Amino acid sequence: MEDVIIIGGGPVGMICALGLAQAGVRVSVIEADPQITDSPRAAVYFWSVLEGLERLGILQEAEAAGVRKQDYTYLVRRSGERIVYSMELLTGHTPHPYNLHLGQHRLTDIAMRRLKAFSNATVRFGTRLQKLHQNADAVTLSVVTEHTTEELRARWVIGADGAGSTVRRLLGLSFDGITWPERFVATNVYYDFERHGYARATFVIDDGFGAVIAILNNEDLWRCTYMEDAALPEEAFLERLPQMYKAILPGEGPYQLERASPYRMHQRSAPRYRVGRVLLAGDAAHVTNPTGGLGLTSGLFDSYALYPALAALILEGADDEVLDRYSATRLDIFLNRVSPQATANKQLIYHANGGGRKLEEALASLRRLATDPEFLWQRLMFTKSLETPLLGHVSL
Ligand SMILES: Cc1cc2nc3c(=O)[nH]c(=O)nc-3n(C[C@H](O)[C@H](O)[C@H](O)COP(=O)(O)OP(=O)(O)OC[C@H]3O[C@@H](n4cnc5c(N)ncnc54)[C@H](O)[C@@H]3O)c2cc1C
């Protein structure tokens, strides 16, 4: 019997697994897809999550694969106003006074390759959870592969199987909240935004052509995410893309689309992240619209809280009440900090009333980012406030 089985080999599952394996816990990752999915998704890792990647020993490799950046711009499309600020203020206060940009599949891959070096860890692709049953001592899972159905047993299970989580459904948990009426389109595009004075994270504020634009690597690959009416036929989103790019991309230069993916957005959470021996983490526990990059940020902070707590329980006999605290604190942070801020970010970028009073109020506040260091400091500290202090400690 395994100590821990993790359902879902996305970034949250792999990071949890790496932390547990490094601590000495026997852990398996079960992933339904045949390989790590590389659709365009999370790309920004705030300074505040980098310490956790360093503790896991993967920060250096992640930084080598991605781009460090400190610069931000809010660009008001109609007036051309640019509000520019930098994270330089953090220098001297943290070893990592910058954000890292990197496609989430690259981070997941780095974590997985490290994980595979541990004899106490296994990763199984093409294996899908179908059933789950638990009693006081263990969890029994029924998984299917292309050819077989198998039963697996573990003392603890982590459901890190994303927004459509099977684990959450099998636990009978609701996923309360809202689904936004709009569709987001995440695109990866080769384009020289910097030539047009764009910061490496630029928020274009506009009701019709708002966008979040962020560099992904040193070869001029950028993420450009925009929004469209979900009533438009999804299958034709690529036909509409040139029109959107014409409005969003600065200048006339040619672009090369690398990939694009439409998706629905939600603000939803399970009512709790622990049921007996089963825990939820990442998108399986909570989902948010991605404006401002708080989705995976929350998932990483879930992992950083969960793997040491579980390791302390398994290896050092800590009280399992630590898992209730995990559930309560992560739920509170999602409902009261992450979700409201992500909603405000979406409102600002995509629905700021085309120049009305609401936009002016928002801009007055944003301008302070460029002129008021104390205000900027508070802003930069926000993502740190999404962290749960260590709930349990093991010597890694
Ligand atoms: C387009 C887009 C852009 C985004 N941009 C950002 C951003 O800039 N910043 C940010 O912080 N967040 C962003 N997010 C959110 C971010 O991608 C998610 O928060 C993140 O993927 C969550 O990771 P996860 O490991 O919890 O879940 P996932 O990445 O969804 O991984 C879940 C895994 O579980 C597997 N799985 C599912 N069901 C089963 C089963 N029954 N059995 C076995 N395996 C199963 C899936 O195949 C998948 O690999 C974005 C999301 C989208 C969709």
The ligand as a Tripos MOL2 file, in Angstrom:
@<TRIPOS>MOLECULE
LIG
   53    58     1     0     0
SMALL
NO_CHARGES

@<TRIPOS>ATOM
      1 C1         -6.1610   29.3380  -20.3350 C.3       1 LIG1
      2 C2         -5.7520   29.3840  -18.9070 C.ar      1 LIG1
      3 C3         -4.8190   30.3240  -18.5190 C.ar      1 LIG1
      4 C4         -4.4310   30.3510  -17.2000 C.ar      1 LIG1
      5 N1         -3.5030   31.2800  -16.8240 N.ar      1 LIG1
      6 C5         -3.0950   31.3100  -15.5350 C.ar      1 LIG1
      7 C6         -2.0690   32.2000  -15.0990 C.ar      1 LIG1
      8 O1         -1.5260   33.0010  -15.8710 O.2       1 LIG1
      9 N2         -1.6700   32.1480  -13.7970 N.ar      1 LIG1
     10 C7         -2.2460   31.2830  -12.9100 C.ar      1 LIG1
     11 O2         -1.8540   31.2780  -11.7290 O.2       1 LIG1
     12 N3         -3.2060   30.4090  -13.2890 N.ar      1 LIG1
     13 C8         -3.6430   30.3960  -14.5770 C.ar      1 LIG1
     14 N4         -4.5750   29.4860  -14.9740 N.ar      1 LIG1
     15 C9         -5.0630   28.4950  -14.0240 C.3       1 LIG1
     16 C10        -4.1170   27.3170  -13.9850 C.3       1 LIG1
     17 O3         -3.8900   26.7870  -15.2800 O.3       1 LIG1
     18 C11        -4.6910   26.2620  -13.0780 C.3       1 LIG1
     19 O4         -4.8980   26.8690  -11.8300 O.3       1 LIG1
     20 C12        -3.7380   25.0790  -12.9590 C.3       1 LIG1
     21 O5         -3.6920   24.3170  -14.1420 O.3       1 LIG1
     22 C13        -4.2030   24.1640  -11.8380 C.3       1 LIG1
     23 O6         -3.3210   23.0920  -11.7610 O.3       1 LIG1
     24 P1         -3.8310   21.7160  -11.1990 P.3       1 LIG1
     25 O7         -2.6180   20.8430  -11.1620 O.co2     1 LIG1
     26 O8         -4.6220   21.9300   -9.9680 O.co2     1 LIG1
     27 O9         -4.8790   21.1900  -12.2730 O.3       1 LIG1
     28 P2         -4.6770   20.7860  -13.8630 P.3       1 LIG1
     29 O10        -3.5310   21.5750  -14.3700 O.co2     1 LIG1
     30 O11        -5.9990   20.9490  -14.4260 O.co2     1 LIG1
     31 O12        -4.2340   19.2970  -13.7490 O.3       1 LIG1
     32 C14        -5.1520   18.2810  -13.4350 C.3       1 LIG1
     33 C15        -4.6810   16.9750  -14.0360 C.3       1 LIG1
     34 O13        -5.5210   15.9270  -13.5840 O.3       1 LIG1
     35 C16        -5.7490   15.0220  -14.6450 C.3       1 LIG1
     36 N5         -6.9900   14.3080  -14.3840 N.ar      1 LIG1
     37 C17        -8.2590   14.7750  -14.4650 C.ar      1 LIG1
     38 N6         -9.1500   13.8270  -14.1320 N.ar      1 LIG1
     39 C18        -8.4310   12.7090  -13.8340 C.ar      1 LIG1
     40 C19        -8.7920   11.3840  -13.4260 C.ar      1 LIG1
     41 N7        -10.0740   11.0180  -13.2380 N.pl3     1 LIG1
     42 N8         -7.8010   10.4830  -13.2020 N.ar      1 LIG1
     43 C20        -6.4990   10.8410  -13.3760 C.ar      1 LIG1
     44 N9         -6.1060   12.0890  -13.7780 N.ar      1 LIG1
     45 C21        -7.0630   12.9970  -13.9870 C.ar      1 LIG1
     46 C22        -5.8130   15.9170  -15.8670 C.3       1 LIG1
     47 O14        -5.5280   15.1800  -17.0500 O.3       1 LIG1
     48 C23        -4.7460   16.9620  -15.5530 C.3       1 LIG1
     49 O15        -3.4790   16.6350  -16.0630 O.3       1 LIG1
     50 C24        -4.9850   29.4390  -16.2730 C.ar      1 LIG1
     51 C25        -5.9340   28.5060  -16.6750 C.ar      1 LIG1
     52 C26        -6.3250   28.4630  -17.9690 C.ar      1 LIG1
     53 C27        -7.3580   27.4420  -18.3890 C.3       1 LIG1
@<TRIPOS>BOND
     1     1     2 1
     2     2     3 ar
     3     2    52 ar
     4     3     4 ar
     5     4     5 ar
     6     4    50 ar
     7     5     6 ar
     8     6     7 ar
     9     6    13 1
    10     7     8 2
    11     7     9 ar
    12     9    10 ar
    13    10    11 2
    14    10    12 ar
    15    12    13 ar
    16    13    14 ar
    17    14    15 1
    18    14    50 ar
    19    15    16 1
    20    16    17 1
    21    16    18 1
    22    18    19 1
    23    18    20 1
    24    20    21 1
    25    20    22 1
    26    22    23 1
    27    23    24 1
    28    24    25 2
    29    24    26 1
    30    24    27 1
    31    27    28 1
    32    28    29 2
    33    28    30 1
    34    28    31 1
    35    31    32 1
    36    32    33 1
    37    33    34 1
    38    33    48 1
    39    34    35 1
    40    35    36 1
    41    35    46 1
    42    36    37 ar
    43    36    45 ar
    44    37    38 ar
    45    38    39 ar
    46    39    40 ar
    47    39    45 ar
    48    40    41 1
    49    40    42 ar
    50    42    43 ar
    51    43    44 ar
    52    44    45 ar
    53    46    47 1
    54    46    48 1
    55    48    49 1
    56    50    51 ar
    57    51    52 ar
    58    52    53 1
@<TRIPOS>SUBSTRUCTURE
     1 LIG1         1 GROUP 0 **** ****
